[in-house]
Amino acid sequence: MSDPVNSVASPEPESAPLKPLKIVIGADTFPPEINGAAIFAARLAAGLVGRGHDVHIVAPAPTRKHGTWTEILEGQPMTVHRLRSWRWYPHPWLRFALPWRIEQNSARILDEVKPDVVHFQSHIITGRGLSHQAKLRGIRIIGTNHFMPENLLEHTLLPKFIRPWASGLAWQAAARSFARAEAVTSPTRKAADFLEKNTKLDHVIAISCGINARDYTPSFEPRTENLILFVGRITGEKQLDKLMRAFAKLDPSLNAKLELVGGGDQENHLKQLASQLGVRDRVTITGYVEVEYLRNALTRATVFAMPSIAELQSIATMEAMASGLPIVAANAMALPHLVHDGDNGFLFEPGNVDDLAARLTEVLTMPEDELQALKNESLKIVEAHDIERTLDTFERLYRGETGVTDSVVERPLGKRAKLRAKIRSLTSGSDRGAEAVS
């Protein structure tokens, strides 16, 4: 019989480390294209490679050259299967994989790679083929939606009166592809609810696209100029003409400047509009820039403006928040998840140029201590969108774990934001106000 005093308890057996996964990520848009969905797919893939997983990307080729090779993205090497693609001519740069070859290509790649999981980023072409072929092979499927019909239909030749019908067909196609997935995600709760409403799916999980806040540099030096910044695609759905008109309404004594960092088909139109409004000498439209320039612009700006009404999350807005900027954004779609009206910036009525100008003026004229409070709150709110949390959640889905829930626990509204939300609901009676108070 052993001595109970001198006996030593046996150590608990350590659980075996989880084996790395082989993951196929399918995307209809991927770098070098620049948009939120493409950036997210690249950052997700790079984060997974950094954790030791074997990641394969399936995406349209950015040129006529197609095939399989290793690419370095976000500092990490990964295997990229570039599919033969054609240019979508109504769009300034978008290319798409050939839809009549997607089933054949998907089958070939899945049989070669033999992945543990397929994660498609949109249902349009690549996701449709991969999800169908993965289902036939019994491979776990995860689907993520970054899609809004408004963003796509604008770049078609369809007349406006027929677009609602086309939008309905697009959602039906989305429902068919996402129904094959074991789990479906979207970047915010608002976006997840939007997807459920339009596809009749349920249990869509909200998982933030996530950012690495360490890549951005806030500045708390007293401002030396009033610089309004926008970062993103210079395209129609971003409503940058409204921002330009609001900028032209600002009091000239503010000596404000506007910088639009990005490129797109609206560059020339916006330059002409700035000239017509008499503000061309105070407006900079950069075109496409290197990431170092973008991050420097975020550091030196006074306020970030996001007039778009079709954002399912807005990585650019999160990058601005990680740079310690107050935000002025449209009270539309998922932006109120990021911008707590009065806490880290202000919301304006979508499309209302006067309201946008008033909110910009509110930031540009506020005392320095109040401006610093907005900046600090942006940093606190964006903490919930850390990329490591996003990676943790997707790893759990890839392994088939149950009970996975929304990855972001939102920071509660402050007193000022609650008051402004209550006033908005009382004065407008709109659903937007009611949602903000709840």
N, C-alpha and C positions, 0 to 999 in steps of 0.2 A: 504494500500500500504506500503510495507516495506521500511525502511530508507536505501538507497543505501550505506550510509557511514558506518552505524553501523551493517549492515547485514554481516553474516559470510557464506562464500561459503561452500556448503556441500562437505565433503571429497569424493574423488574418491573411489568407492567401490573396495576393494581389491579382486584380483582374487583368486578363491579358489585354495588351493594347489593341485597339481596333485596327483592322487591316486597312491600308489605303484603298480607295475606291477608283474604279475606272469610270469616268463620267463623260458623256457626250452632251455638249451644249449646242443647241440649234438656234440660229438667229437669222432673221431676214435682213437685219442691218447690223454691221460690225465694223470696227476700225479698219481702215482709215476714215470711214464715215464718222461724222461728229453729230451725235444726238444723244439724248438721255438713255435710250434703250441700248445703243451700241456701247456707250461708256460703261453702263452697268454690267453688260455681259463680259466685257474685257476685265473689269475690276473683280467681278465674281470669279472668273476663270483664274486670274492671277492669284487671288487669295487662296483658292483651292490648291493650286500648284504649290504655293508657299507652305501649305499644310501637308504636302507629300502625296497628293492625289495625282492620278494620271488623267489629264484633261484633254479632250479632243473637241475642237470647235468645228461645226458645219455651218458654212456661211457663203454667200455669193462672193465670187472673185471680184476685186475692185477694178480689174482690167480684163483684157481678153485672155490673159494667162490664167489657167486653172490647173488644179492638181493638189497634192498633199505635201506639206513641208512644215518645218518648224518656224514659228514666228516668236519674237520677243515682244510681249505686251505688258505694260505696267511693270517692267523689269523682270518678268518671268517667262521662261520658254514653254511653249505649248504646241501641240500638234494641231494644225489647222487644215481642214479639208475645204479647199476653195472650189465651189461649184461654178461651172460655166454660167455666165450671166449676161444679161442684156440691159442696156440703159433704159430707164423709164423716162421717156422724153418729155412728158409734161412736167417732170421734176428736174431741178437743176443739177442733181448729182446722183440720185438714187439708182442703184442697179438691183435686179432681181434674178434669182435662180429660175431656170426654165421650168415652168410648172409641169409640163408633160414628161419631164425626166426625173422629177423629184422622188417618185416612188422607187424607181430603179436605183438612183444614187443613194437613197436612204437605206435600201436593202443591202447594197454592196458595202457601205461603210459600217453598218451595224454588224454584218457578218464578219468583216475584217477585225473590228475593234472588240466585239463581244463585251459591251459595257455592262456595268452593274445598274446604271440608271441613265435615262435620257431626260434632259431638262430643256424644254423648248421655250423660247422667249417671245414668240408670236405664232399665231396659227396660220398666217397667210399662205406661205408656200413651204418654207423649210420645216416649220412646226407641224404642218399637216402631213407631210411625207414621213417625217421621223416618228411622229406619234402613231401613225397607222402601222408602220412596219415594226415598231417596238411592241405594239400590242400583239401583233401576230407572233412575236418571238417570246412573249411573256416577260419582257424587260420592264422594270419599274419606270413609270413616267411621271414627271413633275412638269407642270405648265405654269408659266408666268405671263401675265398680260400687261403690256405697255401701250395697248392700242386704243385709240379713239378714232372713230370714222371721220370726224371733222378734219383731223390732221392728214388723212390720206385722200379724202375726196376733194380737198382743195386743189390737189395736184392731179386732177383728172380733167378730161374734156367734157364731162357730163354737165348738162345744164342744171341750174339750181333746183328747178321744180322736180327733177327726177332723183335728186340726192337722198331725200328721206327713204325712198324705196331701196336705193342702193345700200344705204346704211343698214336697213333691215336685213338685207341679204348677207351683209358682212357679219352682222351679229349672229345670224343663223350658222354661218360657216365657223365662227369662233366657238359656238356652243358644241358643234360636232367634234372639233379637235380637243377642246378642254374636257369634254365628257370622257375621253379616253384616259385622262390623268388620274393617278392615285391621289394627288393633292394639287390644288390650284392656288396660286398666290397673285397678289398685286401689291404695289408699293405702299399704299396707305389704306386705312379703313374706308375712307370715302371712295377710293378707286375700287376696292373690293366690293363694296355695296353697289357701285355703278355696274360692275361686271355681273354681279348676281341678278340685278334688275333686268339687264338687257339679254341675258343668256338663260335665265331660269336655273342657273347653277346654284348650289348652296355650299356653305362652309368654306368659302374662299378666305384664305389666310392673308392678313396684311403683314408683309415683310418689307421693311425699308430697303431701298437700294443701298443705303449706307455710304458713308465716306470716311476717309482717314483724316481726322481733323488735324493730325500732326503735319500734314502737307501744306497747311495754310497758316498765314502769319497775321494775327490781329495787330492793329496799331492803336494805342491809347494816347498818342500825342495829340495836343489840341489841333483842331483842323486849321489848315492855312488856306483852303479853298473849298468851295461848294461844288464837289464833283458828284454827279449822278451817274451811276453805272448800270448797264445791262450787259449780261453775258449770255450768249446762246446763238441759235440759228437766226439769221436775219430773213425771216419768212413771214408770210401773211398771218398765220395763226397766232403769232406772238403779239399781234396788235401794236406794233411799234409805231405806227402812224399816230395812234392815240397818245403814246408817250411823247412823241415829237411835238404834237400840238399842245400838250400840257406844259412841256418845257417852254414853249414860246409864250405861254401865258404868265410865266413867273415874273415877279417884279425885277426889272433890270438892275436894281440896286443890290440884289443878291449876287450878281456877277457869277451866276451858276454856269457850269459846263456840263455837257452830256457826252458820254463815251459809250458807244455800242461796240462791244468786243465780240466779233464773230463774222461769219460770212453767209451769204445766201442770195436768193434771187431778188430781194427787195433793196439791195444796197443802193443802186442808182436811183430808184424811186424815192428813197428816204433822203438822199442827198439833194435831189430836186425839191422835195418838200421843205427841207431845212432852208434852202435858198428862198423859196416862195414865202416862208414865214419870217425871213430876215434874221435867222439865227445860225446860218451856215458857219460863221467864223467861230462859233462856240460849240460846234458839234464835231466829234471825231467818230468815224466808222472805220474800224481797223481792218476788216476782212479777217481771214483765218490767221491765227497767231500761234506761236509756240506756248507751251504750258507755263513757262517761266514768266512770260509777259502777262498772261491771264492772272496768275497768282499775285503778281506785283500790282496789277490794276485793282484787284480786290483789296489789297492792303492799303492803297492810297486813296480809295474812294471815300466819300462821305456817307452815301446812302445807295442801296441797291434797289432798282425798280424792276418789277416783273408784272407787265400788263396782260400777259397771256390769260385766256379763259379756258384753256384745254390742257392743264397740267395734271397728270396723274400723281406726280410727286414734285418734280423739279429739282434735279441734282444741282443745277446752277444756283438756285436759291439756298440750298444747304451749304454749298461752298461759300457763298457770301456770308452766311451765318457763322460758319467756322472761321471766317476772316474777321469776325466781330463787327459786322455791319448791321445797322438797322435796315429793315426791309419795308418797302411800300409795294403792295401787291394787290391784284384783283381779288375780290371776295368771291372766288369761283373755284369749283372742283376741289382739289386737295390743298390749295395754298393756305387756307385758314388753319390747317393742321400745323403748319410751320410758322405762320405769322399770327401771333396773339395780339390782336388790335389794342395798341396802347402799351403793351409790355415790351416787345422787341421791334416794333414798327407799327405800321398802320395799313388797314384794308380800305380799298375804295370800291365804289360801285362799278362793276365791270362795264367798260366802254364809256364811262362818264369822264370826259376830259377835264371838266371843272373840278370834280371831286379829286381826281388824280393830282391836279396842280395844287389843290389845297393841302393834300396830305404831304406832298413833297415840300411845300412851303413850311408846313408844321415841323418837319425834321430840320430843314435848313435854317430855321430861325430860333430853334429852341436853345435854352442855356446849355453850356457845355456839360454841366453835371447831369442834366436830363438825357443828353445825347449819350453820355458814357453809360448811363443806366440801361438804355436800349441795347447798346453794344454788348454789355455783359449778359443781358438776358438772352440775346441771340446765341451766345456761346453755351449757355446753360440748356436751352431748348434742344440744340443740335446734338448734345451729348447722347441723347436717346437713339441717335442714328449712326452709332459707331459701326464700322464695317465688320468688326470682329463678331459682334452680336448677330449680324446678318449671316455671316459664314457659319456660325454655330447652328443657327436655325435651319439653314439649308442642308447642312450635314445630317441633321436629325431626320429631315424628310428623305434624304437620299438613302438612309439606312432603314427606312420604313418604320420609324418610331411613331407611336400613336400619341395623341394628346398634345401635338404641337399647336400652339396658339399664336396670336399676333405678337410680333417681336418688339414692338415699340410701346412702351408705357409713357404716354404723353405727360409732359409737365403741366400741372394745373394752371389755369388762367390766373393772373394776378388781379388785384382789386380794380386796377384801371381798365384792364381788358374786360372784366365782368361787367363793369359799369357801362362801357361803350357798347358791349354786346346787348345789354338790356335796353339801352336807349335806341339802338338800331331796330330791335324787335318791336318796340313800342311805336316807333315812328313809321316804320315801313310795313309792319305786319307780314313780312316775307318769311318764307321757310328758312332763308339763310339766317335771319336773325334768331329764329327759334332754335336752330341747330347750334348757333354760337352760344346761347345761354345754357343749353342742356349739358 
